[in-house]
Amino acid sequence: MAEKKRDGAGSITISIARQPVFNTKKDLWGYELVCVCNSTDIGETISIEDNVAVNVASSNYIGIQQVVERGKRIIVNFNEKNVLDDSPYALPPKLAVVRVPEKMLVNSEVVDSLLRFKKDGYHIAIGGFTGASGYEKLFSETDLLCVDTSEIKKDELKELVQKGNEYDAMILAENIKNSDRFDMCLETGCSLFHGPFFKIPEKLSVRKISSNEISRFNLLKIIEQEDPDYNELAKLIQSDVSISFRLLSYLNSAAFGFTQKIQSIHKAITLLGWKQMKTWLRVVILSDMNQSPNAPELMFVSAQRGKFLEIITREHDFWGFDPDSLFLLGTFSIIDTMLNMEMKEVVKYLPLDDKLKAALCHDPNNEYLPLLQLAMRMEESGWDEANAMIRNLSLDPIKIRKAFQDSIDWANEITMVPEK
């Protein structure tokens, strides 16, 4: 979803990305929303007057609809003008968390507005929490105190957690890079967790590929053939209750609007078309193999990365890369986390050429790797690094932004298919 705002120089298109927030059990608690505009710089700060966060978050964007339906909260960052203009009231109080940086609290009017929002049912979050004196009244009414944990020492974090406990507020540990960092934050008493840690394999143990996983890899080999046997494929899908159920549920959903209910796998393949069928099957097979407790979010990331790389490869054809191959690269890029195995072991079973396997293993000399790294930086709102990559790769920043948003929309839609 994108929303357009016009300034003196013309129109600016705004897009939204979501970043998951987890509880102590690594269950999904909600999302932080991040806005992106189509300026020369992919993550340029949005104009205060545009009030982008509210306009996007209160829209009909399909991802936000899913959040509402699942009873999850969204954290929306507001600047001083937004707060003083009462912009948070555009959002439903049962859904929204109003977040402002601690440094903004020097303005007493901002503090008064936040207390009023709290009284009216909104959750309040303070970013960059240091426990500064003079704001005790507000802190005692605050729901989330956010701490950047990327570089913080354990003793320093423990002190901030203790301050949070005094105010009866939850500590949101942000920018957690890996499972060791997550464990440290958990041990010190943090309540909520945000960062790329959930996309990285945990402490790996040696194990064998299961018979179910082998059957999934065999199905992947069939669909990656240049001229697959559709009769054999239909039989394989028909014999797999999980995949056949999800395929038929997908085709019989409102998104397709077929007048008659589709009950045959053969007919399903014919109606969907092989290209779309192959794309959908890749996502579903990975979903069925996914052993992570964060499976839904990993599937979203997998699908979004794949589509993003496919689009930017098609839009920038001077490399001569195959868009379908880059879709596979993005889609399989976190299969090591899904299976909790080392990537160098997983790629032995994947029906991919050596160049794609090398990219999945992050070979520094691989020509595909910079595009995968760009996708990863954008997921985490690493705009400065992303802008540098875009310039170095001679990419069009507006096309990149649009590809990023289109891939989010596509991933939202395809991962809505029932699981079983």
Summary of the structure (lengths in Angstrom):
residues: 420
radius of gyration: 22.7
end to end distance: 28.0
largest distance: 72.0
contacts: 1320
relative contact order: 0.11
helix: 53%
strand: 14%
